[in-house]
Amino acid sequence: MKSPAASFDEIRALAVESPAAGFIWQPQKEHPRIVLYAATHGIALDRPGGSVQDMTELVEDIVAGRGSLHELVEQADADLRLYDLALDRPTRDSRTAPAVDEADACRAAAYGMMAVEPGVDIFVVSAIGPGAELAAQAMAESNGDPLELLAAKGGPDIAAILGVILASRLAGIPLILDGAAAYAAAGIAAGLNPDALAHCRAATGDGAALKPILADSADSPLSGIRALMIL
């Protein structure tokens, strides 16, 4: 079956399908899910924690249950999905070339859509690693068509989160966006259709609807899980 996000034109068409009617924020927590994406970014390869080895070790630590993340997931009574987006194949350095091409961005977005499964009643979504934050910052500092900007400055993790945003909007499932990469993806979704974020909330703040959040890179997946716990 053809992917619903095989091209940028198809992503645009999918975004337009987002319901125009307002979304009533009344989240349930019977089956919450935390979704994390991990990608290696060329712009961060020379930064602490940004190399292929560093990102691989980070993912391995999470898979092995090391660190405070799993404790919070258990306290929130949520399940955790961690998606490794080809860590051994970094994006290009967006300072000298487009980070990814259209086909790669679309594949990642389609992959993100697959995380929105029946039976989950609220999602928290984020990306891990320094490359995600650097890519989000590069996007915030640039202008242009939202999807072209995603390819030029973003990466597969941001594209995957875009997929989660669009698919969860169509499914009517509340979504907590956490961290700079998630906010960058939100900016893309809003650029395609202002109604695409009606079901989203930021992981920090007073729970107001998402607004201009592209430059905020202070959050982490842990703040998103804490936000889920106090709903």
C-alpha positions as CSV (number, residue, x, y, z in Angstrom):
1,M,0.0,0.0,0.0
2,K,1.3,3.5,-0.9
3,S,2.6,5.5,2.1
4,P,0.3,8.4,3.1
5,A,3.5,10.5,3.1
6,A,5.3,9.5,0.0
7,S,6.0,13.1,-1.0
8,F,5.8,16.6,0.4
9,D,2.6,17.2,-1.7
10,E,1.0,14.2,0.0
11,I,2.0,15.5,3.5
12,R,0.5,18.8,2.6
13,A,-2.7,17.1,1.6
14,L,-2.8,15.1,4.8
15,A,-2.3,18.2,6.9
16,V,-5.2,19.9,5.1
17,E,-7.4,17.0,6.2
18,S,-7.0,18.0,9.9
19,P,-10.4,18.7,11.3
20,A,-11.2,22.4,11.4
21,A,-13.5,22.1,14.4
22,G,-12.0,22.8,17.8
23,F,-10.5,20.0,19.8
24,I,-11.7,19.7,23.4
25,W,-8.7,18.9,25.6
26,Q,-10.1,16.2,27.9
27,P,-7.3,13.6,28.0
28,Q,-7.7,10.2,29.5
29,K,-4.8,8.3,31.0
30,E,-5.9,4.7,30.8
31,H,-3.3,3.9,28.1
32,P,-0.7,6.7,27.8
33,R,2.4,6.2,25.6
34,I,5.7,8.0,25.5
35,V,7.3,8.0,22.1
36,L,11.0,8.9,21.7
37,Y,12.9,9.2,18.4
38,A,16.7,9.0,18.1
39,A,18.7,10.1,15.1
40,T,22.3,11.1,14.4
41,H,22.7,14.6,13.0
42,G,25.7,15.7,10.9
43,I,25.6,19.1,12.5
44,A,26.3,17.5,15.9
45,L,28.9,14.8,15.1
46,D,31.7,16.9,16.7
47,R,29.6,17.8,19.7
48,P,29.6,15.9,23.0
49,G,27.0,13.2,22.8
50,G,26.4,13.7,19.1
51,S,28.5,11.1,17.5
52,V,27.2,7.8,16.1
53,Q,28.9,6.0,19.1
54,D,27.4,8.4,21.6
55,M,23.9,8.2,20.2
56,T,24.1,4.4,20.0
57,E,25.2,4.2,23.6
58,L,22.4,6.5,24.7
59,V,19.8,4.3,23.0
60,E,21.4,1.2,24.5
61,D,21.2,2.7,27.9
62,I,17.5,3.4,27.6
63,V,16.8,0.0,26.2
64,A,18.7,-1.5,29.1
65,G,16.5,0.4,31.5
66,R,19.4,2.6,32.9
67,G,18.7,6.1,34.1
68,S,15.6,7.9,35.6
69,L,13.5,7.8,32.5
70,H,12.1,4.3,33.2
71,E,11.3,5.2,36.8
72,L,9.1,8.1,35.6
73,V,7.5,6.0,32.9
74,E,6.5,3.5,35.5
75,Q,5.2,6.2,37.8
76,A,3.1,7.6,35.0
77,D,1.8,4.0,34.3
78,A,2.7,4.5,30.6
79,D,4.4,2.4,28.0
80,L,7.5,3.6,26.3
81,R,8.4,3.3,22.6
82,L,11.9,4.3,21.5
83,Y,12.6,4.4,17.7
84,D,16.1,4.2,16.4
85,L,16.2,6.1,13.1
86,A,19.3,4.6,11.5
87,L,21.8,5.9,14.0
88,D,24.7,4.6,11.8
89,R,23.7,6.9,9.0
90,P,24.0,10.5,10.1
91,T,22.2,13.3,8.3
92,R,24.3,15.6,6.3
93,D,25.7,18.7,8.0
94,S,23.0,21.3,7.4
95,R,25.6,24.1,7.5
96,T,27.0,22.9,4.2
97,A,24.2,20.8,2.5
98,P,20.6,19.9,3.0
99,A,20.3,17.6,6.0
100,V,18.1,15.1,4.3
101,D,16.3,14.8,0.9
102,E,12.6,14.8,0.4
103,A,12.3,11.0,0.2
104,D,14.1,10.5,3.5
105,A,12.0,13.1,5.2
106,C,8.8,11.6,3.9
107,R,9.8,8.1,5.0
108,A,10.5,9.3,8.5
109,A,7.2,11.1,8.6
110,A,5.3,8.0,7.5
111,Y,7.2,6.0,10.2
112,G,6.1,8.5,12.8
113,M,2.5,8.1,11.7
114,M,2.8,4.4,12.4
115,A,3.3,5.1,16.1
116,V,-0.3,6.4,16.4
117,E,-2.0,3.1,17.1
118,P,-5.5,2.3,18.3
119,G,-6.0,1.9,22.0
120,V,-3.6,4.7,23.1
121,D,-5.5,7.6,24.6
122,I,-2.7,10.2,25.0
123,F,0.9,10.5,23.7
124,V,4.0,12.3,24.8
125,V,6.5,12.7,22.0
126,S,10.1,13.9,21.9
127,A,13.5,13.4,20.3
128,I,16.7,12.6,22.2
129,G,20.3,13.7,21.7
130,P,22.0,17.0,21.1
131,G,21.6,16.8,17.3
132,A,17.8,17.1,17.6
133,E,18.2,20.4,19.5
134,L,20.8,21.8,17.1
135,A,18.6,20.9,14.1
136,A,15.6,22.5,15.7
137,Q,17.6,25.6,16.5
138,A,18.8,25.8,12.8
139,M,15.2,25.5,11.7
140,A,14.1,28.3,14.1
141,E,16.9,30.6,12.7
142,S,15.8,30.0,9.1
143,N,12.9,30.9,6.9
144,G,11.1,29.2,4.0
145,D,8.5,26.6,3.1
146,P,7.9,24.4,6.2
147,L,8.7,21.1,4.5
148,E,11.6,22.4,2.5
149,L,13.0,23.8,5.7
150,L,12.5,20.4,7.4
151,A,14.7,18.8,4.7
152,A,17.3,21.5,4.6
153,K,17.8,22.0,8.4
154,G,15.9,19.3,10.2
155,G,16.2,15.5,10.3
156,P,14.4,12.2,10.5
157,D,13.5,12.6,14.2
158,I,11.7,15.9,13.5
159,A,10.0,14.5,10.5
160,A,8.8,11.5,12.5
161,I,7.4,13.8,15.2
162,L,5.6,15.7,12.4
163,G,4.1,12.4,11.4
164,V,2.9,11.8,15.0
165,I,1.3,15.2,15.1
166,L,-0.6,14.8,11.9
167,A,-1.7,11.2,12.6
168,S,-2.8,11.9,16.2
169,R,-4.8,15.0,15.0
170,L,-6.7,12.9,12.5
171,A,-7.3,10.2,15.1
172,G,-8.4,12.8,17.7
173,I,-5.8,11.7,20.3
174,P,-4.3,14.3,22.7
175,L,-0.6,14.9,22.3
176,I,2.0,16.4,24.6
177,L,5.0,17.9,22.7
178,D,8.3,17.9,24.5
179,G,11.5,19.6,23.6
180,A,13.0,21.6,20.8
181,A,12.6,19.0,18.1
182,A,8.9,18.5,18.9
183,Y,8.4,22.2,18.8
184,A,10.1,22.5,15.5
185,A,7.8,19.8,14.1
186,A,4.9,21.7,15.6
187,G,6.0,24.8,13.6
188,I,6.0,22.8,10.4
189,A,2.5,21.4,11.1
190,A,1.2,24.9,11.9
191,G,2.7,26.2,8.7
192,L,0.8,23.6,6.8
193,N,-2.5,24.0,8.6
194,P,-3.1,26.1,11.8
195,D,-5.7,23.6,12.9
196,A,-3.1,20.8,13.0
197,L,-2.1,21.6,16.6
198,A,-5.5,21.8,18.2
199,H,-4.9,18.5,20.0
200,C,-1.4,19.5,21.3
201,R,-0.1,21.0,24.5
202,A,3.4,21.9,25.5
203,A,5.1,19.9,28.2
204,T,5.7,23.0,30.3
205,G,3.6,26.0,31.2
206,D,0.0,26.3,32.1
207,G,-1.4,23.9,29.5
208,A,-2.4,26.6,27.1
209,A,-2.5,25.7,23.4
210,L,0.8,25.7,21.6
211,K,1.8,29.0,20.2
212,P,5.3,30.4,19.3
213,I,7.5,27.8,20.8
214,L,10.1,27.1,18.1
215,A,13.0,28.8,19.9
216,D,12.5,26.9,23.2
217,S,15.1,24.1,23.7
218,A,15.0,23.8,27.4
219,D,12.7,20.8,27.8
220,S,13.5,17.2,27.9
221,P,11.5,13.9,27.7
222,L,11.4,13.9,31.5
223,S,9.3,17.1,31.6
224,G,6.8,15.6,29.2
225,I,6.3,12.5,31.4
226,R,5.9,14.7,34.5
227,A,3.3,16.7,32.6
228,L,1.5,13.5,31.9
229,M,1.6,12.5,35.6
230,I,-0.2,15.6,36.8
231,L,-3.1,15.6,34.3
